[in-house]
Amino acid sequence: MTEKPIDLHRPVGDSCKTTTCYMCACRCGIRVHLRNGEVVYIDGNRDHPVNRGVICAKGAAGAQQHRSPARLTAPLLRVGERGSGEFREIGWDEALALATRWLGDIRQRNPDELAFFTGRDQSQALTGWWAQQFGTINYAAHGGLCSVNMAAAGMYTLGSAFWEFGEPDWEHTRYLMLWGVAEDHDSNPLKLGLGKLKGRGAKIVAINPVKTGYAAIADEWIGIRPGTDGLLIGALIHELLHADRIDLEFLVRYSNAHWLVIDDPGGAEDGLFARDADGHPLCATRNQTGASILQRADAIDIAPQVVGAVSLADGRRAAPVFQRLAERFTGDSYAPTQAAARCGVPATTIRRLARELAAAAFDAPVRLPVPWTDVHGRQHSQMVGRPVSMHAMRGISAHSNGFQTCRMLHVLQLILGAIETPGSFRFQPPYPKGVPPANRPGKTRRDNGALDAAPLGFPQSPADLLVDADGRPRRIDKAFSWEFPLAVHGMLHTVIRNAHAGDPQRIDTLLLFMANMSWNSAMATSETMRMLTDRDPVSGEYKIPRIIYSDAYASEMVSYADLILPDTTYLERHDAISLLDRPISDADAAIDGIRHPVVQPARDVRPFQSVLLDLGARLGLPGMLREDGSARYPDGFAQYMVEHERSPGVGLLAGWRGADGTMQGVGPPNPDQLDRYVANGCFFRTEMPAAARYFKMANRDYLDWARGMGFVGSNRAQVLALYAEPLQRFRLAALGHGPIQPPDRERKRVATYFDPLPLWYAPFEGSRIDAAVFPLAAVTQRPMFQYHAWGSQNRWLRQIAARNFLYVHPETAARLGLENDDWAELSSHVGSMTVPVRHHSGVEPGTVWTWNAIGKRRGSWALHADAPEGRRGFLLNHLISDLLPKGGDGDYANADPITGQAAWYDLRVGLRRVSEPAGALSLPQFATLPPASGPARR
């Protein structure tokens, strides 16, 4: 029987518009099908370079995200107690007048009394600039809760990193290792890439405590114990060094492996690079007699020593970086037998993985017949590379040892020569930047009240910290202090506790954008909710005086705010997917994009970006007024996207610049720019020359192209940092050297963890609690059909999963007498929960896990009070402390001591079977939230 063919790509409505998805961080191209002006269907845009038409469950469900009954409908002013959900609707004139008065008083008095933190940081190019103009140092995005270890480790090592900074060479890789990769982030590009590898027969190895998604389709799953990835990586390095399977030529040409490090214990320059009188780093070579001589390490066509101590002109000793690296990793502490006992991966497996990596890298190099020229003018007839790639995510990052673990992974890539070569990990424009980038965090205010630099940056020495004369933190989150010196994304997870305590200062107003700080973005949730509602016993005022919150949806956080500024959905506003922000480039091209309103809101809501610009003009902030005193961007964020210039000719968007739209990267604003983007499917892509596509850190054609695009200020080679000298500057200060030193309580901490060579140390929580009481690791993982909390209220996605379980390995479950669908008490050092249990053989036996972001507080998100997300869904955040367990060195945030990343994967728990709770409700339960503004229940 024949059937009539169906045209699967015909628009299902009466019109179709392209824009960019917002349902995860991929930022895929989508087509929005409309009927009578209403969204009826969303599919992928086949012309878009990010997803090439592929769409996931999240992206397709964007139609229901746009129609969600949880959407806020008007500005709200609290009239009851915080947490009661009692508001009255107000107009925008009243809302903006009130916010202007609050913020204006702060700016006149002390701009740092405003703490501005965003949970969704894809508008960071705007929000960071706005905070700088306001003059507050207290600004950050959600990266400190999510991924700063990954980003900072990469930027201080490579000038790039994983995620939006780089990608595997999908066309040429023959061996891919996935480290701690879940399915929620960058999912469509990863699925496309993994499909290519599967089609070519490349090997995929997934290292993760949990076997789901990508790990389930990998050729090999390694079930590692959480927090021990660094030990496994170190053991691989150990084996490669002992087998002499390393790429020394790559290391000498592109890294600081041969640079001499001063060996002067107790000296003020111990551990720094030896330099000549002009500041150039030195290396050692041998003359015709075999004697060592000193010369510039950045000289070309030299054969430097990589081992062997030498004497400097002043008599001090020095040795190459590589020697220090070899001494660390060839020792017994990183031997496979030692690592196996801690990470749960057999020594035989570790040795085999090392042999496979070496064979893939060295036995059959990739050779591309593409001539290229390096920055020194040397001609290369072909591009030769190592077909080994790595990709990593928050599974190795969200630990108290995450920064050094991520650094160690980059060192593994470096010794294999598997950075920016054919077949290996590749940078995406505008990366690589400097190692690390030159921008430091803003510290002082100019005469016009603006900060002298953006609030976030990359400290390179103690002089860049934000501390007072006594070395105490200046920022409310304690980022860029001696407690967390390299907190380059800020520390969203510490804001509530510090603001509540007035430590290190009192703030007046907390301004939050899509930061669900009373639930999914909180650690120790019950305690956080208490602090949000706590009052000063003397004055009777809230300890956090004012909270302004902007969101599109009635999340749990709405009830704890004083003033709600309702945002639009992503289909109702303009956005810039900017190269100044979180780029969507691929390794061969620079790409950016936009969103634009495909529908108009029928609610009294406004885009938060436009509201910020309006507030900025009302406050008279620098850069937001014209010379005549009128608003510079009266038409809101769309106008800002086109007209704003961060530096001459450099704006948020790289495409169609100049009066006639013929320029790219750098050029004057083009009034028709947004129309050009819309006509092109809402993206711009420009390819780099073929000769520029690899070796970007030292490729003349690439660096010239990147400089012309405004990505870098210099076309000098960028040296990859096997040894991170900036860390040693902090360590020397902790040891008593230099004019800026830490308080005494911080000295040991900084000296211990700021090692310029990566090292593994045990996660903090596990070393401070009773392992007999809390013997298990507990982790959360995002499913492929979820992203952050706002997606799990989506009516289509809820049909996939509207409740979660605690997954336990069958052997562990049998030992504890737990059957499928039993209930268990899960406890940590801060509390306990009662949750339903399921068996899962795809988990490391000493680990339990669950899906994150599904459990909801009853009554939130316009869900019915009896919705399964609130009755049986649960959130591990209730057990994750925002502080470390009590120890001898004081109370620190539960975070990495270098970057301040929240260490929520360090959680240790106990587990025991209990009877089913009354009503089969997961515990704890909280009072049901009333609707914030009367949305329909479902």
N, C-alpha and C positions, 0 to 999 in steps of 0.2 A: 504494500500500500504506500503510495506517495503522499507526502504531506506538503502543504504550502510552506515554503521557506519563510523564516521570520527574520526581519531586519532588526538585529539586536542593538543597533546603534542609531536608530531613528529616535529623535526627540520624542519623549512621551507626553509633553505638554504642548502649549502653543508657542513657547519660546525657550531658548536655551542660552545661558550665559556662562562664561568661564570665570573662575576665580581660584583662590588658593585655600586648601583645607586648613582647619585649625584643630582637628580632633586628636592630633599628636604632634610631635616635633618634626615629622618628616616634611610637612608643608608641601604636600603633593598638589598637582594641578587637578582641578575637578571641573565638571560641567554640572551646572545647576539647572534642572528642568523646571519650568514654571507653567502653571495653568491659571489663567485669570489673576496673574500677579502673585500666586501662592506657590511655595516650593512643594513639588510633588515627588522629586526623585533626584538623586545625585549619583553620577558615575565618574570614572576617571577620564582625564584629558589625555588622549593618546599622543598629543604633540608635546606634552610637558616633559622636560628632561629629567625631572626627579623620579617620576613613577611611570612614565610612558603608558599611561592608561590604566595601570594596575590600581585597584582600590581595595581597601581592607574593610572589615566589618565596621570599624569606627568611622571611616570616611563615608561609607554608604549611609550610615545611621545619622549623619549630620542633619538630614532632613528633620528627624525627630528631635535632635538637639536644638534646632532652631524653633521648633514648635513646642518645646517643653513647657508643661504647666508650671514648672518651677521658676520660670522667668520673672524677674522683678518688673514691676509695672510703673513705678513712680518713685521719686525721692522720698525717703522716710526719715522722720525724726523720732528718736526714742522718747516715750512718755512714761514708761514703766521702769522697773528695775532692769539692770543689765541681765541678759539671759532670759527675761520673761517673754521676749518677742512682742512687746507692746509698743506700737509705733503709731504715728499719724502721718498720713500722706501730706506732703508739702509740694509747692511748685519749685521749679528750678531757680527762680529769682531768689526765693527765700533760702534755698539750700546753698546757692553759691554766695549769697551775702553772708550767711553764717560761717561758711568755710573760710571766706576771705577775711572776716573779722578774727576768727581764731588764728589763722595762719599769719595774718598781718601783725597781730600783737606779738606773736612769737618772733617774727623776723625783726621787729623793732627791738625786742628785748634780747634774744639770743637764738639765732637760727638753729643751733644744735638741739633746741628743745622740740624740734620736729624730727620724728623717726619715720622715714618713708621706706617701706619694704614691700616688694612685689613678689607674689608667688608664681607668676607667669611672666618670664623675663624676655619674651620675644619683642617687647617694646623698649628694651633696655637702652637703646640708642637715644630714645626720647626721655625716658624716666630718669636715667642717670644725668643727662644734660640738664633736665629741669631741677633736679636736686642740687646740682652744681650752681645753677643760677640763684636758687633760693639761698644757698650758702650753708646747708647742713652737711656735716660729715656723716650723719647717721642715715645712710642709704645703702640698700643692698637688694639683690634679687634672690631667687630661691636656690641658687647653685650651691650655697653652703649646706643645704639640706640634701642636695641631690648628687652633685658631680664635681665639686671643686678639686678633690684629690686628683681626679683624672685630668682635668684641665690644667691645674697648676703643675703637676708632675710633667706633663707634656711640654708646657711653655718654658719651664726651667731646664728642660733637657733638649728639646727639639725645636722650640719656637712654634710648635704645633702639637696636636694631641689627637686622641680618638674622637668619635662622635662627629660633630659638625666641622671638625678641623682636618679630617683625613679619612681615607678609605683603603681597603685592600685593593690590589691590582686585580680586579675580577677577571680580566682577559688573560692574564698570564700566570697567576698563582697556581701552584700545584699542591700546596700544603697550607691549610688555614687552621689557626688555633683561635678559638673563641673563649675568652676568659670572663666569666661572670656575666654573660650576655643574656638578658631576658628578651621577651618578644614585643614589649610595648614601645620601644624607642627605635626610630629609624627603620620601621618594620618593612615598608615596601621596597626601598632600595636594598635592604639586606636580603629580602626574599628573591628579588631579581638576581642579585649577585650569587646567592647560594644556588639558585637554579642553574646559573652558568657553570659553577664549579661541579655540580652534580652531573651536568651534561657532558663535561669533559673528563670525568673520572678523577678529579682532584680529591685529596683526602681532607676531611673536615674533622677536627678534634674539638670537642666541647668540654671545657673544664668548669664545673658548676656543681654545687651540692644537690641541685634539683635537675631532673631530667624531664624537661618539657620543651615544646616548641622546637627551637633550633637544635637543642641538645638531642631531642628525640629523633631528628633526621640526620644527625651527624654520623659519620662512620665509626666514631668511638666517643663514648661518654666517660669522662673521668669524674667520679663522685668525690670531690674534695671536701675536707672539713672547712667550714667558714673561717676566714681570717688567716688561713695558712697558705694562701696562694704565693706569697712572697718566698716561702720556704721551697715550694716546688720550683719556682722560677730560679731561685738561687742554686738548687740542685742541678737544674739543666745547665746553667752557666758553669757550674763546677765540672760537669762531665765534658762539656765542649772545650773548656780550657785544658783539662787533662788529656783529651784526645787531640789537642792542637787543631781543632776544627773551628777556626775563627778567621775572619777576614781582616787581617792586619793592614792590608793596603787600603781598604775602605776606611778603617779607623784613623789611620795617619792622614789620609787625604781630607776627610770630612769632619773629624772630631778632634777633641783635645787630648787624645790618648797619649800622645808623645810629649805634651807640655810638662815641664818640670814643676814639681810641687815641693816647696820648701819644707825641709824636715828639721825643725828647730823647736823641740818640745819646750813649752814655757815661753817661747818668744812671741812677740807681737805679730809676726807674720807667718807663724807656723801654719802649714796647710794652705797657704795662698800660693798663687803661681809666681815663679821666679820671673822677673821682668828686667828688661834693659833700662837704660836711663830715660828712654822715651816712652816707657810703659808697654813695650811690645813683649809678649810672652816668649820665653826661651825654651829651647830644647837642646839636646846633646846629639852631636854626630861624631864620627870618628875620622881623624885625618889619616894620611898615608901610613903613619907609623902605628896606627891603632889607638892613639890617645884620644880621649874624649875632648871635644871642643864645644863651646856654647855658641849658638846662633839663634836667630829669630825663628820661632816655631811656625810662623805663617809664611816662611819662605817656600818657594816651590821647587820641585825636583830635587828634594833632599832625601836622604835615607837616615832618619833619626833613630836613636836608640829608644826602645820601648821598655827595656829593663836595664837595671844597673844604676847605682847611685853615682853621683858626680859631685864635685866641689864647685861652689859658686865663687865669684871673684872675692867676696868678703869672707870666705872660709866656711860658710854654712854649707850643709849638705842638702841635696835635692835628689828626687827620683821621679821618673815619669809616672803619669797617671796610670798607665796600663800596669805598671808593676804593683802599684797599690791595689788596683782592682784584682790582679791575680793573687796577691797575698791574701786578700779577704776571701775570695771564692774558691780557691783550691784547698783551703783548710777543711778540717773535719766537720766544722759546724754546718757546712752546706753539703756534706756527703749524702748521697741518696739514702743510705741506711739511717742517717740521723733525721733527714727530712721525712722519710716514710713513717716513722713513729709518731710524728706530730700531725702530718697532713692526711694520713690514711691512704696514701697512694703507694703501692708496693715499690720497693727499690728497683725490682726488675722492670716494672713499667716505666719508672723515671729514666732508667738507662736506655730503654728501647725508644722512648720519645726523643731523647737527646740524639740517638743515632739516626732516627727518622728525620729530625730537623736538619742535621748535618748533611745527610744524603740528599734531601730535597734542595738544600741551599747550594751545595758545592759540587755535586756529581753531574748535574746537568744545568748549568747556568742558562738563563734566558739571554739570547742575543738578538737585538733588534737592529736592522741595517739602517739606522738613523744617525747621521753625523751630528755632532754637537760640539759646542765650544764652552769651556769653563771660564770662570771670571778672570783667570790669569791669561786668557788668550790661547790656551792649549787646545788643539784640535783633536777630537776623538772620532774615529771612523765609525764607531757603533756604540750602542747603549747596551751594557752588560749588567745583568742583575740576578738577584737571588730570589727564586720563586717561592718564598716563604712569607706569609702574611699573618698578622695578628689583628684581632679586634677585641676590644674590652669595653666593659660597662660598669655600672655601679656595684656589681657583685664583688669586685675586688677593690672598689673605691670607698664604699661606705663603712669603713673600719677605722679604728684609731691608728692602725698602721698602714692605711691606704695610700698615703702620699709616697712613702718609700716603696711600697709594693708596686705601684704604678711606675715609679722611676726604675725599679728593677726590671720590669717588663720592657721598658725602652732600652735598657742596657742589653738585655737579651737580643733585641732586634739589632742593636748596633754591632755587637760582636759577630753576628751573622752577616753583616753587611746588608740587612734587609730593611733599610729606610730609603725611600725615594729612588729605588732602582726598579727596573722592569721585573714584575712578579712579586714585589714586596708591598709594604705599606706606603701609601702615597699621600702627599699633602694636597689639600684643596685650597684654591685661592679664597681669601687673601693671605693664606698662610703658606710658608712660614714667616713669622715675624721675627724680631730679635730674640735671642736666647739669654735671658727672658726679654720680653718687650720693654722698651725704654720708659713707658709711662708709669709714673708713681702716683699713689693716691693723693688727693688734695688735702692740704693741711692747714692753710691759712686763707683768710678772706681778703679780697681786693677792696679798694675804696668803695666800689659799688655794691659790696656785700656778697658777691659771688666767690665761690672757692677758686683758688689758684689753679686747680686741676680737677678732673672728674673725681668723684668720691672713691672709686675703685681703681686699683692699679697693681703694679708688681714691684714690691719692695726689693731692693738689692743690697741694702745694708741697714744697720740700726738707725741711721739718719732718716730713713724713710718711714719709720713707725709713727703712729699717732698716739703718743704718750705725753704725759705732763712732765714737769721738771723732776718729779720723784719716780718716774718710770711707770706710773699708773695709766691704765687705759683711758683714752678720751672718748672713744665711740661707745654707744650704748650696748652694742653686741660684743665689744672687746676684740673686734677684728683689728688687725694691724697693731696689736699690742704685744708685749713680751709673752703673753699667754698663748697667742695664736698669730705669730708674726706674718705669715704668708696667706692670710685669709682673703685671697684675691676676689672672692665672690661675696664677702661678708658672711654673717652668721644669723640667718633668719630664725633659726631654732633657739637662739638664746635671748631674743628680744623681749618676750613676755616676762620671763623671770627677772631679767635685769631691770626692765622698766618698772616692774612691781616693787623691786627692792631699792630702786633709785641708785643702782650700782652700775657704773661709776658716777652717774649723774641722774638727776630728775629730768624726765621729759614731760612736756605738756600734752602733745598730741601724737598719736600713732596713726599714720596714714597707711592703709593696706590696700593693695590691689590684688584680687584673686588669691589671697593667702589665707587658707582655711585654718587659722591658728587655734581654733577651739576643737579641732577634730583631726582631719587627715594630715595636716602639716604640723601637728603638735606631738611632742614627746611627753610621756606622763600626762595623758589627756585630762584626767580628773583634776590633777594639781593645776594644770594650765587654766581650766575653766574656773577654778577657785580664784586664781590670781587675777583673772580678767574681771571678776566681780568683787574683789576684796576692797574694803574701805579703810581709810586711815582712822584709827580709833579716836584720835583727837579731833580732827576736823570733820570727820564724817564723809569726806569726799573720796571718790574712787582713787586708789593708788596710781592707776593709770588714768589721768584726768579725762582725756577725750580720745575717742577712737572714731576715725572716719574710714569707712570701708566701701570699696567699689567692687561690684561683681555683677554678672548678668543673671545669677541664679540665687535662690534662697538656700544657700548652704548653711551649715551649722553655725558659721561665724557671724551671719547676719544678726542673730539675736544678741550678740555681745557688742554691737557697735552703737554709737550714739547718733551718727548721721550716715545714711546710706545714699550713695550716688550710683544709681543703677546704670549698668553698662548695656550695650547692645549685644546681640549675637554676632558671630563673625561674618554672617551673610548680610549684615546691615551696616557695615562700616568700612572705612579705608584702613589698611594696615600696610606697613612697609616690611617686607622680608629682606632686610638690608645687609649688605656686605659690612656695614659698621656694627652689626649686631650678631645674630646667629645665622651664618650664611648657609645657603643651599647649593653651593658650588659642587661640581664634580672635579676629579683630578685633572681633567683636560681643559676645563673652562671655568670662567667666572659666571655665576648665575645669581640673579636676584629676582624679586617678584613683588607683587602687590595683592592685596585684597581690595575689593570695591563693593559698594552696596548693590547687591543684585535684587534686594527687596528693601522697602522702607518700613521702619518699625511702626506698628500701630499702638505702641505703648509710649508713655512719657519718659523715654530713656535717651541717653546720649553716650556717644563713644567716650570712653575714659580718656583717651589721648587728647581729644578735643576739649574735654572738661579741664584737663591739666593746663592746656594752653590758655584757656579762658581765665582760669584762676591766676596763672602767671601774669597775664595782662592786667587783671584787676589789682594784683599785688605790686605791679610796676617792676617786675623782675627784669634784669638785664637781658637783652636779646628778644624780649617779648613785646616791646613797644617801639613804635616809630618815633622819629624825632619830634613829631607834633603831639606826641602823647597818646595817639590812638593805638589800638591793638595791631601788632605786626601780622598776626595770622587770624583775622576775624572769621575766615571760612574754615577754621579748624585744622585738623591733622592733615587732610588732603593738601591744603595749601602749604603746610609745613614740609610735607614730603617733597614738594617740588621746589620750594624757594629757599629752604634752610641750607646753609653751607657750613660744614664743620671746619673747613679751611677753604681758602679760595679755590672754587671749582669742584670741591668734593662735597657731595650731599648724600642723602640717604639712598638714592637710587643711582645706579651707574649707567643705565641705558638711556639712549636718545637725549643726551645733554646738548647744550648749546642752543642758540636761538632757532636754528633750523633742524635740530634733532640729529645732527650727523656726527656728534662727538660721543665718546663712551669713556667711562671711568672718571675723567676730569673734564669739566667744561661748565660754562655758565648755565643757570637754570633755564629750562625750556617750558614755557607755559602749556604746551600741548603734551607734556611728557606722560601724564597718566593716560591720556587717550591712546598714545602709542603702545603703552603696556597692555591696555584692554584689548586693542586690536590684535595684539600678538599672543593672546591667551593668558595675559597677566604675568608674563615672565620675560626676562631678558637673559640671553646667553651669548657670550662671546668666547670663542676658542682661542687658546694661546697657540703660538707657532708649534709645529710638530717637533722642532728641535728643542723646545722649551719644556717638554712634558715630564721629564725625569730629572733627577739631581737638582731640584729646584733651589736647594740651599747654596749651590755653587755653579749654577747654570747661567751663563751670561745672557742668553736670549730670554730666559725666564725672568731674571732680575731686572733686565731692561724693560720688558713688557710690564712687570708688576709695578715698577716705578712709574711708568707712563700711565698706568691705571690708578695711581694714587695709593697703592697698597703698602709700599715701603718707601722710606726716604732715601735709601742708599742702595746701590747695586753691588756693594761689597759682599763677599761670601759670608754666610752665617754658619758659625762653627757649632757643631752638635756637642752637647755637654755630657760626655761620659762622667765627668767630675763637675759638680755644681758648686763653683767657688762662692756664690752669694751665701750659701748655707754656712760655709766656714766663717764668713765675716760675722754672722750672728753667734756662732760658737765661740769665736775669739772674744767677743764682747762678754759672753757668759763666763769666760775664763779670766776676766779682769783686764782686758786690753781695750784701748780706745776711749774716746771722750763720752760715749753714750753706752751705758751698761745697764743690765736688767736689775730689778730689785733682787735681793738675796734669795727670796723664795723661788725665783724663776731660773736661777743660774744652772742648777743641776739638770733641770728639765730641758733647757735649751742646749746645753752642752751634750746631753745624751742623744737627743733625737735629730739635731741639725747636722747630721753627718753628710758630707758632700758626696760620699759614695753610698749607694742604697744599702740598706740592711733590713733584716727582718727582726721584729720583736713581737712578743705575744700581745694580742689585743688586751686593752686595759681591764675591761669588765671581768673577763675570765680569770685574771690574776688577782682580783680583789674580792671574789666571792667564794663561798664554800662549794667546791666542785662536786662534793657528795650530795649536796642539797639541790644544786642546779647543774646537772650533768649534761644537759642537751643544749645544742645551739638551736636558735629559732630565727628563721628568716621569712620575709615576705617576698612575693614575686608578682609582678604585674602580668596579667594574661594578655594574650595578643588582641583580645577584643576590648581591652580597657586601656586607659592612659591614666590621667589624674582623676580625682574624685568626681569631677563634673561629668565624666562620661558614663559612670555607673548608675546615673539616674535616668539614662536614656531608655525609653520604653522598648525599643528594638533590642538593644544590648542586654537589657534585663532578662530577655527571654533566653539568652545563652546561659546566664548565671545570675540569680538574684539572692544567693546565699553562698557562704563559703564553709569549708571544713578545715580542720587541722589535719594535715597529712603526715602520717607516721609510717616508718618502715615496718613491714610485717614482723621482722625479728624483734624490733623494739616493742611493737604492740603486743606480741606474744609474751614477752618478758613482763610487761605491765598488766597483762590480762585485759587488753583492750580489743574489742571486736568492732567491725564496721558499724557506724551509727551509734556507738556508745558515746557517753559524755565524759569529759575529763576536766580536771582542774589543772590549769597551766599557770605556773607561778614564776615570778622573777623576784629580784631583791626589793622591788617597789610595790608589789601587789600580786593579785591573782585574777584569773578569768575562768569561766566555765564555758566550754566550747564543744561542739560536736566533732567526732573523729572519723577519719577514713584511712584505710591502709593505702600505701603507695610504695611500690617496690623501687620506683625511680627516684629515690632520695638517699643520701648518705645516711647510714644507720644511726649515727649520733646527732642527726639534725631533724627537726620538725619544721614544717612550713605551711603557709596558707597564701591564698590570693589576697592582695592588698586592695584597698579602695572600695570594696563591695559593702562592707558593714557600714551602716548609716545610723545616726541618732534618730530615734523615732520622731516622726513629725517633720523632719527636715526635707529639703528638696521637693516639697509638695507631694511626697509619698504618703500613702495612707499610714496611719499609726500602726496598723497590723501588717504592713508590708514585710516580706521575708527579710529584706536587707536590715531592718531594725529588730526583728524578732530573733532571727537565728544568725544573721550576719554579724561579724565581729571584726575588731581592729586590734592588731598586735601593739599599736601605739600605746595602749593603756599600760603595757608592761615595760615600755622602753623609757628609761629615766633620762631626763635632760641633764642630769649631773652624774658624775662617776660615783660608784659606791664609796663610802667613807674610807679615806686612806690617810697615810701619814703626811702627805704633801698638800693637804688642803682640798677644798672643793673646786673642782674644775668642771667645765662643761664636758659632757660625754661626747668627745670629739677628738679628731686627730690633732696632736699638739703642734703641728706645723701649719696646717691650713685651716683648722677649725671645722672641717667637714663633720657633720653629725655621724656618729658611729652606731647607727641603728642596726647594723648587721653584726654587732658584737654581742647581741642579746643572748644571755644564758638563762635556761629555764629548767624547772622541774615539772614532772607530769605524773598524774595519778588518776585512776578511774574513780568517778563519782556517779551518784544517781542522777537521772534526768531532772533538771530543775523544773520547778512549777511552771506550767504553761509552755514548757519546752523553749524557754527564752535563754539565749546566750547571756552571760553575765560578764561585766556589769551592765546594768541598764540605768538610764538617766531619765529624768522627767521629760515627757513628750513635749516637743516644741510646738507652739501654736503657729499657724501660718503668719508669715511676716506681713503680708498685705493681701490676704484673702485669695491666694491662688487655688485653683481647683485641685482636689485630691484625686489620686489615682492608685 
